[in-house]
Amino acid sequence: MRRIAFARIMQETNALTPVPTELADFEQSHYLTGDALLAAVDRTPNEVPGFFKKAELAGAVAALRAGGATPLPVLSAWASSGGKLSRACFDALTDRLTDGLRAARPDGVVLALHGAMGVEGLRDPEAELLRRARDAAGGVPITCTHDLHANLTRARVEAADAIVAYQTNPHRDHARVGKRAAELLLGILDGRRPTAAWRTLPMLLGGGKTIDFLAPMRAVFRRMAKAERRGEVASVSTFMVHPWNDDPALGWATLAYGEPAAAERLADELAEMCWARRHAMPPTFATASEGLAAARAARVRRKLGVVMMSDASDVVTAGAPGDSTHLLRAMLAEGGGLLTYAAVRDPVAIAALWDAPEGSEVDVEVGGHLDPASGPPLAVRARLERKLDQPGFLRTAVLAIAHLRLVVVEGPAMVMRPSFYRDVGLPLMKADVVMVKNFFPFLLFFLPYNRKTIFVRTQGATDFDAAHRLTFDGPMHPRDPVDDWRPRDRARRGVAA
């Protein structure tokens, strides 16, 4: 019986965020090893409590068991999107992974990696993880999963036997992707090794909203599904890239595994399809004032549910610090009469509030302490309604400031599920406006409550043009005019003209 090790080290990095990601961020968010990890993903999984019952590792373990293999748990470490990992953090996680693989002595390895991780002083950390994992496991085959916002690199393609990415946005096929990675690994161990073919585009943005079931990207995702369903290739992925990663060779990419000629044709076809959609830019977002005026005008919708307002410049799930004060100021100044729920990350404010009794009046500055560029601290007088400790969010305080209920968290302000507010005693249906710090997943999670969605741009690390100040290996669409993607593709892949 084959013995297959499985593990996760996952974080999405925004290179424009000054707050580093440390080992404690992983240990406080999601960190499991050994039997505890196996219990979380096997039989009746609850892989990432509060987020996913079944994700990549649960899907992989189910496929391994179905294929007659024994799954060997190593570790699962996940942290919120944020700044680059410190080198000490990366080295500690890598050492734990490689120590576990040496002890396991597996026949193969399945890894769950994000694909857009950044580490101080290291250009392609996930390629390094793959290389070191293979060495530690004795040179056995390795397959891995990626988010579709990963940045595909030559080193990554060469370091893995197969890479499988999500085919949904908002992401909802985590378990399917883990299952496919495990199935490919078992096939490789049986002698069915597919050939990789890939293309890379000097393209940061395009595809409109990039939703898989909406135009213009719907045709791309349908083509991938058709190719797998008909057996044209063993696996195919399109990577729409996290545009705030600072790899000079950043860009959209396509990847196919199968018979060489078929894989090459499909990777090229999909690259052309993506390039043809490069001029479909993300939508233009409202200003804070425009967003609040639209929310106020949506009277009927507010009676039937809530207006969701995404702080698109401070999206924590895309790596922003979560301590912007721009939208908060507008909500206080212009949102009178609208019961509004909002959130901010501020360990400094939490420390100042923690000894105050619940129900007391407090004067405190919130926001702007982690990343002053996201807006200066906002001085408020508030009633401290409650304090509590929450897994992942750490110490939490709820402040009542006129019509605003502000949730201040010590950990990442990852506001994308209704439970963020419900768990601190704020019922959703009583609110008029509910702030999230998220681009896509909240659209699914808040569906029972959401009657109108408004994206607001203020100024921050997740503005779509914020990445224009990064350095690339040449002209980059849409910052620069780029007429032909193929020369850069050939150079990045090391292919002769």
DRENFI-207727 format. One record per residue (C-alpha): residue number from 1; residue in three letters; x, y, z. Coordinates in pm, 1 decimal. Layout:
! DRENFI-207727
<NUM,'ala',<X,Y,Z>>;
...
//
This chain:
! DRENFI-207727
<1,'met',<0.0,0.0,0.0>>;
<2,'arg',<144.5,335.0,-103.3>>;
<3,'arg',<207.8,588.7,171.7>>;
<4,'ile',<138.2,947.0,62.0>>;
<5,'ala',<229.5,1249.9,273.4>>;
<6,'phe',<12.3,1559.8,260.9>>;
<7,'ala',<70.1,1911.6,390.2>>;
<8,'arg',<-24.6,2277.6,350.4>>;
<9,'ile',<174.5,2600.4,380.2>>;
<10,'met',<-45.3,2876.7,243.3>>;
<11,'gln',<-44.4,3254.5,247.9>>;
<12,'glu',<-113.1,3517.3,-20.6>>;
<13,'thr',<126.3,3811.6,-7.7>>;
<14,'asn',<65.0,4175.6,-89.5>>;
<15,'ala',<410.1,4329.5,-142.3>>;
<16,'leu',<268.2,4678.5,-81.8>>;
<17,'thr',<171.5,4596.7,276.7>>;
<18,'pro',<432.5,4697.6,536.5>>;
<19,'val',<314.2,4455.8,806.8>>;
<20,'pro',<523.3,4134.7,792.3>>;
<21,'thr',<370.8,3790.8,836.6>>;
<22,'glu',<528.6,3596.4,1123.2>>;
<23,'leu',<508.0,3240.5,1250.8>>;
<24,'ala',<257.1,3348.1,1515.9>>;
<25,'asp',<16.7,3455.7,1240.5>>;
<26,'phe',<6.4,3096.0,1115.7>>;
<27,'glu',<-13.3,2942.2,1462.0>>;
<28,'gln',<-297.0,3172.5,1566.5>>;
<29,'ser',<-495.7,3130.5,1241.8>>;
<30,'his',<-469.8,2763.5,1145.9>>;
<31,'tyr',<-193.1,2522.8,1238.8>>;
<32,'leu',<-240.9,2145.4,1265.2>>;
<33,'thr',<-6.1,1848.3,1260.2>>;
<34,'gly',<-17.7,1470.1,1287.5>>;
<35,'asp',<-332.0,1303.4,1415.5>>;
<36,'ala',<-510.0,1636.2,1469.5>>;
<37,'leu',<-462.4,1718.6,1101.1>>;
<38,'leu',<-578.7,1375.8,987.1>>;
<39,'ala',<-890.6,1404.5,1203.7>>;
<40,'ala',<-969.0,1745.5,1050.7>>;
<41,'val',<-960.5,1620.5,690.3>>;
<42,'asp',<-1060.0,1253.9,706.6>>;
<43,'arg',<-1403.1,1081.4,700.0>>;
<44,'thr',<-1610.5,1368.5,848.5>>;
<45,'pro',<-1387.3,1665.1,772.3>>;
<46,'asn',<-1385.9,2010.6,928.4>>;
<47,'glu',<-1065.8,2122.1,765.4>>;
<48,'val',<-1058.8,2495.9,840.7>>;
<49,'pro',<-1323.1,2571.3,1107.8>>;
<50,'gly',<-1523.8,2880.6,1025.0>>;
<51,'phe',<-1425.6,2862.8,658.7>>;
<52,'phe',<-1429.4,2518.7,496.6>>;
<53,'lys',<-1537.7,2173.6,607.4>>;
<54,'lys',<-1371.6,2028.9,298.4>>;
<55,'ala',<-1079.9,2198.2,126.1>>;
<56,'glu',<-774.2,2081.2,-65.6>>;
<57,'leu',<-642.1,1834.6,190.7>>;
<58,'ala',<-979.7,1674.3,258.2>>;
<59,'gly',<-1023.1,1624.3,-114.8>>;
<60,'ala',<-673.9,1477.4,-144.0>>;
<61,'val',<-720.2,1235.9,146.2>>;
<62,'ala',<-1052.5,1111.3,8.4>>;
<63,'ala',<-887.1,1043.1,-328.9>>;
<64,'leu',<-589.1,870.7,-166.9>>;
<65,'arg',<-813.4,638.4,31.1>>;
<66,'ala',<-1022.1,566.3,-279.5>>;
<67,'gly',<-699.2,479.1,-460.4>>;
<68,'gly',<-588.0,238.0,-190.8>>;
<69,'ala',<-315.5,463.2,-48.7>>;
<70,'thr',<-240.8,547.3,313.4>>;
<71,'pro',<-246.1,925.2,383.9>>;
<72,'leu',<32.7,1052.2,610.2>>;
<73,'pro',<-42.8,1388.5,775.2>>;
<74,'val',<250.3,1628.6,811.1>>;
<75,'leu',<127.4,1983.4,878.0>>;
<76,'ser',<-130.5,2238.4,772.6>>;
<77,'ala',<-31.1,2602.6,820.9>>;
<78,'trp',<-246.2,2885.4,688.2>>;
<79,'ala',<-232.8,3259.3,755.5>>;
<80,'ser',<-442.7,3547.4,633.0>>;
<81,'ser',<-326.2,3736.1,328.0>>;
<82,'gly',<-82.4,4005.9,430.6>>;
<83,'gly',<271.6,4130.1,403.1>>;
<84,'lys',<572.2,3919.1,313.4>>;
<85,'leu',<674.0,3637.2,543.2>>;
<86,'ser',<984.3,3713.9,742.2>>;
<87,'arg',<1271.5,3485.7,646.8>>;
<88,'ala',<1266.1,3341.6,999.6>>;
<89,'cys',<897.8,3250.9,958.1>>;
<90,'phe',<953.6,3085.9,619.9>>;
<91,'asp',<1256.1,2892.4,741.3>>;
<92,'ala',<1070.2,2767.9,1049.6>>;
<93,'leu',<774.3,2644.5,844.2>>;
<94,'thr',<1001.7,2486.2,584.6>>;
<95,'asp',<1203.5,2309.1,853.1>>;
<96,'arg',<886.5,2169.9,1009.0>>;
<97,'leu',<766.3,2048.9,669.6>>;
<98,'thr',<1094.5,1885.9,574.7>>;
<99,'asp',<1143.6,1728.1,918.7>>;
<100,'gly',<796.4,1575.0,888.5>>;
<101,'leu',<865.2,1443.5,539.0>>;
<102,'arg',<1193.7,1285.3,642.6>>;
<103,'ala',<1018.8,1110.7,928.2>>;
<104,'ala',<730.1,995.8,706.8>>;
<105,'arg',<949.8,851.3,427.5>>;
<106,'pro',<653.7,864.5,185.4>>;
<107,'asp',<611.4,727.8,-165.3>>;
<108,'gly',<473.4,1062.3,-281.0>>;
<109,'val',<364.3,1404.5,-154.9>>;
<110,'val',<60.0,1627.4,-207.4>>;
<111,'leu',<113.0,1991.4,-107.1>>;
<112,'ala',<-144.2,2269.4,-80.9>>;
<113,'leu',<26.9,2599.8,-165.2>>;
<114,'his',<-127.3,2934.2,-253.1>>;
<115,'gly',<113.2,3027.1,-531.3>>;
<116,'ala',<140.5,3398.7,-446.5>>;
<117,'met',<345.9,3376.7,-128.4>>;
<118,'gly',<619.3,3634.8,-77.4>>;
<119,'val',<919.9,3604.1,153.6>>;
<120,'glu',<1176.8,3867.6,243.6>>;
<121,'gly',<1489.3,3810.4,35.3>>;
<122,'leu',<1348.3,3516.1,-163.3>>;
<123,'arg',<1204.3,3553.6,-513.9>>;
<124,'asp',<1003.1,3230.5,-558.9>>;
<125,'pro',<936.8,3077.3,-215.8>>;
<126,'glu',<691.5,2813.3,-336.3>>;
<127,'ala',<945.3,2676.5,-585.6>>;
<128,'glu',<1191.6,2660.3,-296.2>>;
<129,'leu',<933.8,2476.3,-84.7>>;
<130,'leu',<876.2,2223.1,-360.6>>;
<131,'arg',<1248.1,2161.9,-411.6>>;
<132,'arg',<1319.6,2121.0,-41.7>>;
<133,'ala',<1013.9,1900.8,9.9>>;
<134,'arg',<1127.3,1668.4,-269.7>>;
<135,'asp',<1479.2,1645.2,-124.6>>;
<136,'ala',<1344.1,1573.0,223.6>>;
<137,'ala',<1106.0,1306.3,91.9>>;
<138,'gly',<1383.6,1126.6,-93.8>>;
<139,'gly',<1310.8,1247.2,-446.5>>;
<140,'val',<958.0,1104.7,-468.3>>;
<141,'pro',<692.3,1261.6,-695.5>>;
<142,'ile',<518.1,1577.3,-570.2>>;
<143,'thr',<194.0,1733.3,-688.4>>;
<144,'cys',<50.3,2053.6,-549.9>>;
<145,'thr',<-257.1,2272.2,-555.8>>;
<146,'his',<-263.7,2646.6,-623.3>>;
<147,'asp',<-508.8,2931.3,-597.9>>;
<148,'leu',<-598.7,3062.4,-942.3>>;
<149,'his',<-441.6,3394.0,-836.1>>;
<150,'ala',<-102.2,3223.6,-817.5>>;
<151,'asn',<196.1,3344.8,-1016.8>>;
<152,'leu',<323.0,3056.0,-1227.4>>;
<153,'thr',<700.7,3044.5,-1277.1>>;
<154,'arg',<943.7,2829.4,-1470.6>>;
<155,'ala',<1107.6,2717.6,-1146.2>>;
<156,'arg',<768.3,2611.5,-1007.8>>;
<157,'val',<671.9,2410.0,-1316.3>>;
<158,'glu',<1009.6,2234.7,-1309.6>>;
<159,'ala',<996.8,2165.5,-933.8>>;
<160,'ala',<653.4,1996.4,-928.2>>;
<161,'asp',<531.6,1686.6,-1109.0>>;
<162,'ala',<193.6,1855.7,-1147.0>>;
<163,'ile',<23.0,2177.3,-1032.6>>;
<164,'val',<-358.4,2203.6,-1019.6>>;
<165,'ala',<-540.0,2534.5,-965.6>>;
<166,'tyr',<-894.7,2627.6,-870.6>>;
<167,'gln',<-1132.4,2665.7,-1163.8>>;
<168,'thr',<-1383.0,2884.2,-982.9>>;
<169,'asn',<-1390.4,3248.8,-877.0>>;
<170,'pro',<-1528.9,3302.7,-613.5>>;
<171,'his',<-1340.6,2987.6,-511.1>>;
<172,'arg',<-1563.9,2693.6,-427.7>>;
<173,'asp',<-1382.4,2390.1,-569.0>>;
<174,'his',<-1102.9,2351.2,-313.3>>;
<175,'ala',<-1179.0,1985.0,-240.2>>;
<176,'arg',<-1209.5,1897.5,-610.0>>;
<177,'val',<-867.2,2047.6,-677.2>>;
<178,'gly',<-709.6,1852.3,-391.1>>;
<179,'lys',<-871.9,1536.4,-521.3>>;
<180,'arg',<-731.9,1596.3,-868.9>>;
<181,'ala',<-380.3,1659.4,-736.2>>;
<182,'ala',<-391.1,1329.3,-545.7>>;
<183,'glu',<-527.1,1140.0,-846.2>>;
<184,'leu',<-249.8,1277.6,-1066.6>>;
<185,'leu',<8.2,1171.3,-808.7>>;
<186,'leu',<-127.4,817.1,-793.8>>;
<187,'gly',<-124.3,804.2,-1173.9>>;
<188,'ile',<239.1,917.6,-1181.4>>;
<189,'leu',<329.4,645.5,-933.7>>;
<190,'asp',<157.7,399.0,-1170.0>>;
<191,'gly',<372.7,522.3,-1458.1>>;
<192,'arg',<126.7,767.8,-1616.7>>;
<193,'arg',<335.8,1085.3,-1612.8>>;
<194,'pro',<174.9,1369.3,-1810.7>>;
<195,'thr',<381.9,1633.5,-1988.9>>;
<196,'ala',<351.1,1997.0,-1876.8>>;
<197,'ala',<285.1,2277.9,-2123.5>>;
<198,'trp',<245.6,2639.1,-2011.3>>;
<199,'arg',<233.8,2998.8,-2125.9>>;
<200,'thr',<287.1,3323.1,-1935.5>>;
<201,'leu',<148.5,3666.0,-2024.2>>;
<202,'pro',<284.6,4013.4,-1931.9>>;
<203,'met',<-63.0,4099.2,-1803.2>>;
<204,'leu',<-174.9,4206.7,-1456.1>>;
<205,'leu',<-540.2,4288.6,-1514.2>>;
<206,'gly',<-813.5,4195.1,-1757.8>>;
<207,'gly',<-1111.4,3967.1,-1780.1>>;
<208,'gly',<-1351.1,4221.5,-1629.3>>;
<209,'lys',<-1476.6,4101.1,-1292.7>>;
<210,'thr',<-1291.7,3768.1,-1350.1>>;
<211,'ile',<-1595.2,3573.1,-1224.5>>;
<212,'asp',<-1590.4,3221.6,-1369.8>>;
<213,'phe',<-1961.7,3208.6,-1456.3>>;
<214,'leu',<-1984.4,3561.2,-1603.5>>;
<215,'ala',<-1858.7,3706.7,-1930.3>>;
<216,'pro',<-1590.3,3763.6,-2042.2>>;
<217,'met',<-1411.7,3483.7,-1847.2>>;
<218,'arg',<-1695.5,3231.5,-1866.5>>;
<219,'ala',<-1578.3,3102.5,-2205.9>>;
<220,'val',<-1226.9,3040.9,-2072.0>>;
<221,'phe',<-1348.1,2838.2,-1776.3>>;
<222,'arg',<-1593.7,2644.1,-1992.6>>;
<223,'arg',<-1312.3,2558.4,-2233.6>>;
<224,'met',<-1104.0,2419.7,-1947.5>>;
<225,'ala',<-1393.7,2210.8,-1817.5>>;
<226,'lys',<-1464.8,2078.4,-2167.0>>;
<227,'ala',<-1099.7,1980.1,-2219.7>>;
<228,'glu',<-1089.1,1780.4,-1897.1>>;
<229,'arg',<-1432.8,1628.4,-1950.0>>;
<230,'arg',<-1343.8,1504.9,-2299.1>>;
<231,'gly',<-1003.9,1375.4,-2191.6>>;
<232,'glu',<-805.7,1613.4,-2414.0>>;
<233,'val',<-566.3,1661.2,-2122.7>>;
<234,'ala',<-527.8,1521.8,-1771.6>>;
<235,'ser',<-548.5,1865.3,-1606.4>>;
<236,'val',<-564.8,2230.7,-1708.4>>;
<237,'ser',<-542.8,2557.8,-1514.9>>;
<238,'thr',<-559.6,2930.2,-1582.2>>;
<239,'phe',<-388.6,3164.5,-1336.8>>;
<240,'met',<-533.3,3515.8,-1315.6>>;
<241,'val',<-250.8,3630.7,-1085.0>>;
<242,'his',<-246.6,3828.1,-761.0>>;
<243,'pro',<-146.1,4169.4,-900.8>>;
<244,'trp',<25.2,4292.6,-583.1>>;
<245,'asn',<299.7,4029.9,-581.5>>;
<246,'asp',<644.7,4168.2,-664.7>>;
<247,'asp',<795.1,3894.5,-882.0>>;
<248,'pro',<936.8,4074.6,-1190.4>>;
<249,'ala',<787.8,3800.6,-1411.9>>;
<250,'leu',<437.8,3851.1,-1275.2>>;
<251,'gly',<144.4,3781.2,-1502.3>>;
<252,'trp',<-147.0,3562.8,-1606.9>>;
<253,'ala',<-57.9,3209.9,-1713.9>>;
<254,'thr',<-203.6,2885.8,-1846.9>>;
<255,'leu',<-90.4,2531.8,-1768.9>>;
<256,'ala',<-192.5,2194.9,-1911.0>>;
<257,'tyr',<-79.0,1837.6,-1841.5>>;
<258,'gly',<-124.4,1555.7,-2086.9>>;
<259,'glu',<6.4,1418.5,-2414.6>>;
<260,'pro',<267.5,1676.1,-2530.9>>;
<261,'ala',<101.3,1800.5,-2850.5>>;
<262,'ala',<-245.6,1827.3,-2694.6>>;
<263,'ala',<-114.2,2001.6,-2382.9>>;
<264,'glu',<81.4,2254.0,-2592.4>>;
<265,'arg',<-222.3,2328.8,-2809.1>>;
<266,'leu',<-451.4,2385.3,-2512.7>>;
<267,'ala',<-206.4,2598.9,-2313.0>>;
<268,'asp',<-156.9,2818.9,-2619.2>>;
<269,'glu',<-527.6,2837.7,-2700.3>>;
<270,'leu',<-616.6,2945.6,-2346.6>>;
<271,'ala',<-336.4,3203.5,-2342.5>>;
<272,'glu',<-477.6,3357.6,-2659.8>>;
<273,'met',<-826.2,3358.3,-2506.9>>;
<274,'cys',<-698.9,3538.6,-2196.6>>;
<275,'trp',<-496.4,3788.0,-2400.9>>;
<276,'ala',<-805.5,3867.9,-2608.5>>;
<277,'arg',<-979.4,3969.3,-2283.7>>;
<278,'arg',<-700.2,4192.7,-2155.9>>;
<279,'his',<-881.8,4519.0,-2230.4>>;
<280,'ala',<-1188.1,4421.7,-2021.2>>;
<281,'met',<-1082.2,4604.4,-1707.0>>;
<282,'pro',<-1226.0,4561.7,-1356.4>>;
<283,'pro',<-1522.1,4787.8,-1288.8>>;
<284,'thr',<-1471.1,5142.8,-1168.5>>;
<285,'phe',<-1563.0,5169.5,-801.3>>;
<286,'ala',<-1760.4,5442.3,-628.7>>;
<287,'thr',<-1611.1,5697.4,-391.8>>;
<288,'ala',<-1708.2,5663.7,-27.2>>;
<289,'ser',<-1953.7,5952.1,-61.1>>;
<290,'glu',<-2111.0,5804.7,-374.1>>;
<291,'gly',<-2138.3,5463.9,-209.7>>;
<292,'leu',<-2311.3,5600.8,99.0>>;
<293,'ala',<-2551.0,5806.4,-112.0>>;
<294,'ala',<-2641.1,5492.7,-310.6>>;
<295,'ala',<-2695.2,5298.1,10.8>>;
<296,'arg',<-2921.9,5569.4,147.9>>;
<297,'ala',<-3124.9,5570.9,-174.3>>;
<298,'ala',<-3177.0,5192.1,-160.6>>;
<299,'arg',<-3466.0,5218.4,87.8>>;
<300,'val',<-3663.3,4915.5,-24.9>>;
<301,'arg',<-3356.6,4694.9,-42.4>>;
<302,'arg',<-3253.5,4795.8,307.9>>;
<303,'lys',<-3595.8,4697.0,436.0>>;
<304,'leu',<-3562.0,4354.8,275.2>>;
<305,'gly',<-3201.6,4295.4,381.1>>;
<306,'val',<-2877.6,4490.1,391.6>>;
<307,'val',<-2655.0,4690.9,161.4>>;
<308,'met',<-2308.2,4534.9,143.8>>;
<309,'met',<-2022.2,4782.0,110.7>>;
<310,'ser',<-1680.7,4640.7,19.2>>;
<311,'asp',<-1381.7,4855.0,115.8>>;
<312,'ala',<-1201.6,4768.7,-207.9>>;
<313,'ser',<-888.2,4964.7,-119.3>>;
<314,'asp',<-837.2,4775.0,207.7>>;
<315,'val',<-922.0,4415.3,116.0>>;
<316,'val',<-771.5,4199.7,388.8>>;
<317,'thr',<-820.5,3879.6,188.7>>;
<318,'ala',<-594.7,4036.1,-78.5>>;
<319,'gly',<-327.9,4133.2,175.6>>;
<320,'ala',<-420.5,4482.8,290.5>>;
<321,'pro',<-357.4,4563.6,659.1>>;
<322,'gly',<-726.4,4618.1,738.8>>;
<323,'asp',<-664.1,4938.3,935.4>>;
<324,'ser',<-774.7,5198.8,680.2>>;
<325,'thr',<-977.6,5486.9,821.3>>;
<326,'his',<-1091.4,5650.7,497.0>>;
<327,'leu',<-1426.4,5474.2,470.5>>;
<328,'leu',<-1485.0,5488.1,847.0>>;
<329,'arg',<-1454.0,5867.3,841.9>>;
<330,'ala',<-1706.9,5892.2,559.5>>;
<331,'met',<-1946.6,5654.9,736.2>>;
<332,'leu',<-1941.4,5869.0,1049.1>>;
<333,'ala',<-1965.2,6199.5,863.2>>;
<334,'glu',<-2218.3,6106.6,595.3>>;
<335,'gly',<-2396.6,5791.8,714.4>>;
<336,'gly',<-2625.4,5941.1,977.2>>;
<337,'gly',<-2950.8,5745.6,1011.2>>;
<338,'leu',<-2801.7,5428.8,857.6>>;
<339,'leu',<-2722.2,5162.0,1115.6>>;
<340,'thr',<-2381.4,5056.0,990.9>>;
<341,'tyr',<-2152.0,4768.2,1084.7>>;
<342,'ala',<-1782.3,4809.0,1011.6>>;
<343,'ala',<-1448.3,4664.7,1114.8>>;
<344,'val',<-1088.3,4770.9,1162.4>>;
<345,'arg',<-771.2,4596.8,1273.4>>;
<346,'asp',<-585.5,4781.8,1547.4>>;
<347,'pro',<-375.9,4606.2,1817.3>>;
<348,'val',<-287.7,4947.5,1963.6>>;
<349,'ala',<-652.5,5039.8,2016.9>>;
<350,'ile',<-727.1,4696.3,2163.0>>;
<351,'ala',<-449.3,4740.8,2417.8>>;
<352,'ala',<-593.5,5079.5,2516.0>>;
<353,'leu',<-949.0,4942.4,2543.8>>;
<354,'trp',<-885.8,4611.7,2714.5>>;
<355,'asp',<-888.3,4729.4,3075.6>>;
<356,'ala',<-1197.4,4947.2,3030.8>>;
<357,'pro',<-1524.5,4794.8,3160.1>>;
<358,'glu',<-1800.6,4700.6,2918.9>>;
<359,'gly',<-2062.9,4971.6,2899.3>>;
<360,'ser',<-1817.5,5252.1,2969.6>>;
<361,'glu',<-1759.5,5560.8,2756.6>>;
<362,'val',<-1411.7,5563.4,2603.6>>;
<363,'asp',<-1196.2,5798.8,2401.1>>;
<364,'val',<-971.7,5608.0,2165.9>>;
<365,'glu',<-789.3,5634.5,1834.4>>;
<366,'val',<-870.4,5354.8,1588.6>>;
<367,'gly',<-696.7,5251.8,1268.4>>;
<368,'gly',<-390.4,5389.8,1097.0>>;
<369,'his',<-139.5,5235.1,1338.6>>;
<370,'leu',<-20.6,4943.5,1122.7>>;
<371,'asp',<2.0,5127.2,791.5>>;
<372,'pro',<-12.9,5506.4,830.7>>;
<373,'ala',<-38.5,5537.5,451.7>>;
<374,'ser',<-385.0,5382.4,476.7>>;
<375,'gly',<-508.4,5686.1,665.7>>;
<376,'pro',<-423.6,5852.2,998.8>>;
<377,'pro',<-577.7,5720.5,1322.0>>;
<378,'leu',<-938.3,5823.4,1376.1>>;
<379,'ala',<-1017.8,5969.7,1719.0>>;
<380,'val',<-1362.6,5865.0,1845.1>>;
<381,'arg',<-1569.7,5879.6,2158.9>>;
<382,'ala',<-1764.7,5556.5,2192.5>>;
<383,'arg',<-1945.0,5317.9,2421.8>>;
<384,'leu',<-1755.5,4993.7,2473.1>>;
<385,'glu',<-2036.0,4742.6,2421.4>>;
<386,'arg',<-1841.5,4417.8,2463.0>>;
<387,'lys',<-1501.4,4252.4,2469.5>>;
<388,'leu',<-1418.9,3894.5,2379.1>>;
<389,'asp',<-1143.4,3666.5,2255.7>>;
<390,'gln',<-1204.9,3499.5,1918.4>>;
<391,'pro',<-1002.3,3232.3,1739.4>>;
<392,'gly',<-821.0,3394.8,1448.2>>;
<393,'phe',<-934.8,3748.3,1529.9>>;
<394,'leu',<-784.4,3741.2,1883.5>>;
<395,'arg',<-895.3,4013.3,2126.0>>;
<396,'thr',<-1202.1,4192.8,1993.7>>;
<397,'ala',<-1392.7,4501.2,2105.9>>;
<398,'val',<-1728.6,4629.7,1980.9>>;
<399,'leu',<-1772.5,5007.5,1989.5>>;
<400,'ala',<-2098.6,5199.2,1948.5>>;
<401,'ile',<-2034.8,5537.0,1786.4>>;
<402,'ala',<-2364.6,5708.3,1704.1>>;
<403,'his',<-2511.0,5504.9,1412.3>>;
<404,'leu',<-2189.4,5303.1,1363.3>>;
<405,'arg',<-2106.2,4971.3,1529.7>>;
<406,'leu',<-1732.8,4924.8,1492.0>>;
<407,'val',<-1567.0,4587.2,1551.6>>;
<408,'val',<-1202.2,4639.7,1645.5>>;
<409,'val',<-988.0,4326.4,1619.5>>;
<410,'glu',<-634.0,4251.2,1723.3>>;
<411,'gly',<-581.7,3993.9,1447.3>>;
<412,'pro',<-660.9,4019.3,1075.3>>;
<413,'ala',<-991.6,4194.6,1004.2>>;
<414,'met',<-1093.5,3924.0,757.7>>;
<415,'val',<-1455.8,4027.9,717.5>>;
<416,'met',<-1616.4,3801.0,459.2>>;
<417,'arg',<-1871.3,3586.5,648.0>>;
<418,'pro',<-2187.7,3689.0,837.3>>;
<419,'ser',<-2050.2,3513.3,1146.2>>;
<420,'phe',<-1791.6,3791.5,1184.8>>;
<421,'tyr',<-2069.7,4023.3,1300.2>>;
<422,'arg',<-2314.0,3769.2,1443.7>>;
<423,'asp',<-2052.3,3623.7,1677.3>>;
<424,'val',<-2001.2,3961.8,1845.4>>;
<425,'gly',<-2372.9,4018.6,1896.4>>;
<426,'leu',<-2457.2,4223.0,1586.2>>;
<427,'pro',<-2761.0,4071.9,1406.3>>;
<428,'leu',<-2736.0,4119.0,1031.5>>;
<429,'met',<-3099.6,4196.0,955.7>>;
<430,'lys',<-3102.0,4494.1,1190.4>>;
<431,'ala',<-2830.0,4672.3,993.0>>;
<432,'asp',<-2873.7,4903.0,695.7>>;
<433,'val',<-2512.5,4891.3,572.0>>;
<434,'val',<-2255.1,4617.1,635.9>>;
<435,'met',<-1889.2,4665.7,551.8>>;
<436,'val',<-1670.6,4379.2,428.3>>;
<437,'lys',<-1300.3,4375.4,342.1>>;
<438,'asn',<-1319.6,4123.0,61.5>>;
<439,'phe',<-1356.1,4108.0,-318.7>>;
<440,'phe',<-1532.9,3780.1,-397.2>>;
<441,'pro',<-1622.7,3521.0,-128.4>>;
<442,'phe',<-1860.8,3751.4,61.5>>;
<443,'leu',<-2088.3,3746.7,-245.1>>;
<444,'leu',<-2159.0,3380.5,-166.3>>;
<445,'phe',<-2153.9,3391.2,213.2>>;
<446,'phe',<-2380.6,3697.0,253.1>>;
<447,'leu',<-2625.9,3586.3,-16.9>>;
<448,'pro',<-2921.1,3538.4,226.5>>;
<449,'tyr',<-2885.9,3899.5,349.5>>;
<450,'asn',<-2737.5,4098.8,62.2>>;
<451,'arg',<-2979.9,4308.2,-141.7>>;
<452,'lys',<-2729.6,4550.7,-297.0>>;
<453,'thr',<-2350.6,4540.2,-336.5>>;
<454,'ile',<-2138.7,4855.2,-351.1>>;
<455,'phe',<-1761.2,4848.5,-399.3>>;
<456,'val',<-1590.0,5160.9,-268.4>>;
<457,'arg',<-1244.7,5287.7,-356.5>>;
<458,'thr',<-1063.2,5511.4,-112.0>>;
<459,'gln',<-684.0,5467.7,-115.1>>;
<460,'gly',<-487.4,5160.7,-14.1>>;
<461,'ala',<-279.9,4851.5,-86.1>>;
<462,'thr',<-547.3,4675.6,-293.4>>;
<463,'asp',<-626.2,4949.9,-542.0>>;
<464,'phe',<-591.2,4789.4,-883.5>>;
<465,'asp',<-339.1,5049.0,-998.0>>;
<466,'ala',<-134.5,5028.8,-678.3>>;
<467,'ala',<87.9,4761.9,-835.7>>;
<468,'his',<191.8,5000.4,-1111.8>>;
<469,'arg',<481.3,5116.2,-895.5>>;
<470,'leu',<632.0,4766.1,-881.7>>;
<471,'thr',<927.8,4670.2,-1104.2>>;
<472,'phe',<867.6,4413.7,-1379.5>>;
<473,'asp',<1084.1,4241.2,-1638.7>>;
<474,'gly',<951.3,4465.8,-1915.1>>;
<475,'pro',<633.0,4645.8,-2023.3>>;
<476,'met',<326.1,4522.3,-1835.7>>;
<477,'his',<-37.8,4548.1,-1943.2>>;
<478,'pro',<-231.6,4762.8,-1855.7>>;
<479,'arg',<33.9,4995.7,-1714.0>>;
<480,'asp',<226.8,4991.0,-2043.4>>;
<481,'pro',<142.0,4927.0,-2408.2>>;
<482,'val',<206.2,4560.1,-2493.2>>;
<483,'asp',<119.8,4442.5,-2845.3>>;
<484,'asp',<254.8,4086.1,-2840.7>>;
<485,'trp',<276.4,3853.8,-2541.0>>;
<486,'arg',<487.2,3585.1,-2708.0>>;
<487,'pro',<838.3,3733.5,-2684.5>>;
<488,'arg',<813.2,3769.4,-2305.9>>;
<489,'asp',<651.5,3427.9,-2278.0>>;
<490,'arg',<942.0,3266.9,-2461.4>>;
<491,'ala',<1197.8,3452.7,-2250.9>>;
<492,'arg',<1028.4,3358.0,-1923.8>>;
<493,'arg',<998.8,2992.5,-2023.1>>;
<494,'gly',<1352.2,2980.5,-2163.5>>;
<495,'val',<1230.1,2885.4,-2510.7>>;
<496,'ala',<1423.6,2989.7,-2820.8>>;
<497,'ala',<1248.5,3223.7,-3062.8>>;
//
